[in-house]
Amino acid sequence: MQQYYFFILLGYLSGSILFARLIPRYLYGIDICEVSDDGNPGTFNAFRHAGIRAGILILCLELAKGFFPVHFALRILNPGNRLFAFVLAAPVIGHAFPFPHPREGGKSIAVSFGCLLGLSPHLQPVLTLVVFYLFFSLVVIIEPHMARSIVTYVCLAAAAFHSFQPRPVVFGTLLLSAVVIIRHVTEGRVG
């Protein structure tokens, strides 16, 4: 059981590193949260305000902070254990509610992709998320982006409940989807 708690804590702390806030500040002297319209320390704002090179670096780091804790845990832990749900969602929770400033987190989109990618070679969850984002971005276009993200994660949660295995992966996907939706809804009210 201690190993599960270790990976939950590792994932949470990994998620708490807000690369989109740190890298532009230290490399370019830009505070992403101050210059962006929504104040979100996220990848989109990094691309928009710090440029493509910084954006690509931040995207890779945001994916990695979700990928590695889940991927390493999957090599050691049993994904069929109920605590694995929290291992899967911990980096997303960390990004949304980072230590030590839980009100200054981001919307957790990129890190959620990283977490689901960490389940590799089981790619159904991350591919499902990709398909829903592409569908609501290119086929049935939902605007604004906040609404698109909420609908995408509601659909991901429904798909997880219907077709993902094992059960802790289902519940982890539901939990990370809920965190992303909550962050979008609360940010939508603030902004």
C-alpha positions as CSV (number, residue, x, y, z in Angstrom):
1,M,0.0,0.0,0.0
2,Q,2.9,2.4,0.7
3,Q,4.0,2.2,-2.9
4,Y,0.6,3.4,-4.0
5,Y,0.8,6.4,-1.6
6,F,4.3,7.1,-2.8
7,F,3.2,7.3,-6.4
8,I,0.1,9.4,-5.6
9,L,2.3,11.9,-3.8
10,L,4.9,11.8,-6.6
11,G,2.3,12.4,-9.2
12,Y,0.7,15.2,-7.2
13,L,4.1,17.0,-6.7
14,S,5.0,16.4,-10.3
15,G,1.7,18.0,-11.4
16,S,2.3,20.9,-9.1
17,I,5.3,22.1,-11.1
18,L,3.7,24.8,-13.4
19,F,6.1,24.8,-16.3
20,A,4.0,27.4,-18.2
21,R,4.4,29.8,-15.3
22,L,8.1,29.1,-14.5
23,I,9.8,28.8,-18.0
24,P,8.4,32.1,-19.5
25,R,9.2,33.9,-16.2
26,Y,12.8,32.8,-15.9
27,L,13.7,32.5,-19.6
28,Y,11.8,35.5,-21.1
29,G,10.8,37.7,-18.1
30,I,7.1,37.1,-18.9
31,D,4.4,36.3,-16.3
32,I,1.9,34.2,-18.3
33,C,-0.8,34.7,-15.8
34,E,-0.5,38.5,-15.9
35,V,-0.4,38.9,-19.7
36,S,-3.0,36.3,-20.6
37,D,-6.8,37.1,-20.8
38,D,-7.8,34.2,-18.5
39,G,-4.8,34.2,-16.1
40,N,-4.3,30.4,-16.7
41,P,-0.8,29.0,-16.3
42,G,-1.2,26.6,-19.2
43,T,0.3,25.5,-22.5
44,F,-2.0,27.5,-24.8
45,N,-1.0,30.7,-23.0
46,A,2.7,29.8,-23.2
47,F,2.5,29.3,-26.9
48,R,0.5,32.6,-27.3
49,H,2.7,34.8,-25.1
50,A,6.1,33.2,-25.0
51,G,6.3,31.9,-28.5
52,I,6.5,28.5,-30.3
53,R,9.9,27.4,-28.9
54,A,8.8,28.0,-25.3
55,G,5.4,26.5,-26.1
56,I,6.8,23.3,-27.5
57,L,9.2,22.9,-24.5
58,I,6.3,23.5,-22.1
59,L,4.0,21.2,-23.9
60,C,6.6,18.4,-23.7
61,L,7.2,19.1,-20.0
62,E,3.5,19.2,-19.2
63,L,2.9,15.9,-21.0
64,A,6.0,14.4,-19.2
65,K,4.9,15.4,-15.7
66,G,1.7,13.3,-16.3
67,F,3.3,10.5,-18.2
68,F,6.3,9.5,-16.1
69,P,4.6,9.1,-12.7
70,V,1.8,7.0,-14.2
71,H,4.1,5.1,-16.5
72,F,6.6,4.2,-13.7
73,A,3.8,3.3,-11.4
74,L,2.3,1.0,-14.0
75,R,5.6,-0.9,-14.1
76,I,5.6,-1.5,-10.3
77,L,1.9,-1.4,-9.2
78,N,-1.2,-3.4,-10.0
79,P,-3.5,-1.2,-12.0
80,G,-6.4,-3.4,-10.7
81,N,-5.9,-2.0,-7.2
82,R,-8.5,0.7,-6.3
83,L,-5.7,3.1,-5.3
84,F,-4.4,3.1,-8.9
85,A,-7.3,5.5,-9.7
86,F,-5.6,8.1,-7.6
87,V,-2.2,7.4,-9.0
88,L,-3.7,8.0,-12.5
89,A,-5.3,11.3,-11.5
90,A,-2.7,12.7,-9.1
91,P,-0.7,14.7,-11.6
92,V,-3.9,16.3,-12.9
93,I,-5.0,17.2,-9.3
94,G,-1.5,18.6,-8.7
95,H,-1.6,20.8,-11.8
96,A,-5.2,22.0,-11.0
97,F,-4.5,22.5,-7.3
98,P,-0.7,22.8,-6.9
99,F,1.3,22.7,-3.7
100,P,1.7,25.2,-2.0
101,H,-0.8,27.5,-3.9
102,P,-3.9,25.4,-4.7
103,R,-5.9,28.4,-6.1
104,E,-3.2,29.2,-8.7
105,G,-3.4,26.0,-10.8
106,G,-4.2,25.5,-14.4
107,K,-6.9,23.7,-16.3
108,S,-4.9,20.4,-16.6
109,I,-5.5,19.6,-20.2
110,A,-2.0,18.8,-21.3
111,V,-1.1,16.9,-18.1
112,S,-4.3,14.8,-18.5
113,F,-3.1,13.7,-21.9
114,G,0.2,12.8,-20.4
115,C,-1.4,10.8,-17.6
116,L,-3.5,8.7,-20.0
117,L,-0.4,8.3,-22.3
118,G,1.4,6.9,-19.3
119,L,-0.9,3.9,-19.5
120,S,1.0,2.8,-22.6
121,P,0.9,0.3,-24.1
122,H,-2.8,0.5,-23.3
123,L,-3.6,3.5,-25.5
124,Q,-7.5,3.4,-25.6
125,P,-8.0,6.1,-23.0
126,V,-5.6,8.7,-24.6
127,L,-6.8,7.9,-28.1
128,T,-10.4,8.3,-26.9
129,L,-9.5,11.8,-25.6
130,V,-7.7,12.7,-28.8
131,V,-10.7,11.6,-30.9
132,F,-13.2,13.6,-28.8
133,Y,-11.0,16.7,-28.9
134,L,-10.6,16.4,-32.7
135,F,-14.3,15.7,-33.2
136,F,-15.4,18.7,-31.3
137,S,-12.7,20.9,-32.9
138,L,-13.1,19.9,-36.5
139,V,-16.4,18.1,-37.1
140,V,-19.0,19.4,-34.6
141,I,-17.2,22.6,-33.7
142,I,-18.0,23.7,-30.2
143,E,-17.1,27.3,-29.2
144,P,-15.7,28.7,-27.0
145,H,-12.8,26.5,-26.1
146,M,-14.0,26.2,-22.5
147,A,-17.3,24.6,-23.6
148,R,-15.4,22.3,-26.0
149,S,-13.1,21.1,-23.2
150,I,-16.0,20.5,-20.9
151,V,-18.0,18.5,-23.5
152,T,-14.8,16.5,-24.4
153,Y,-14.2,15.5,-20.9
154,V,-17.8,14.6,-20.2
155,C,-17.6,12.3,-23.3
156,L,-14.3,10.9,-22.1
157,A,-15.9,10.1,-18.7
158,A,-18.9,8.4,-20.4
159,A,-16.6,6.4,-22.7
160,A,-14.4,5.4,-19.7
161,F,-17.4,4.2,-17.8
162,H,-18.6,2.2,-20.8
163,S,-15.5,0.6,-22.2
164,F,-12.2,1.1,-20.2
165,Q,-10.6,-1.6,-18.1
166,P,-9.6,-2.3,-15.3
167,R,-12.0,-0.5,-13.0
168,P,-9.4,1.7,-11.3
169,V,-8.5,3.1,-14.7
170,V,-12.2,3.9,-15.2
171,F,-12.4,5.6,-11.9
172,G,-9.0,7.4,-12.4
173,T,-10.3,8.7,-15.8
174,L,-13.5,9.8,-14.2
175,L,-11.6,11.6,-11.5
176,L,-9.2,13.4,-13.8
177,S,-12.1,14.3,-16.1
178,A,-14.0,15.8,-13.1
179,V,-11.0,17.8,-12.1
180,V,-10.6,19.3,-15.6
181,I,-14.3,20.1,-15.8
182,I,-14.3,21.7,-12.4
183,R,-11.3,23.9,-13.3
184,H,-12.9,25.0,-16.5
185,V,-16.2,25.8,-14.8
186,T,-14.6,27.7,-12.0
187,E,-12.2,29.5,-14.4
188,G,-15.2,30.4,-16.6
189,R,-16.9,32.1,-13.7
190,V,-13.8,34.0,-12.7
191,G,-12.9,35.1,-16.2
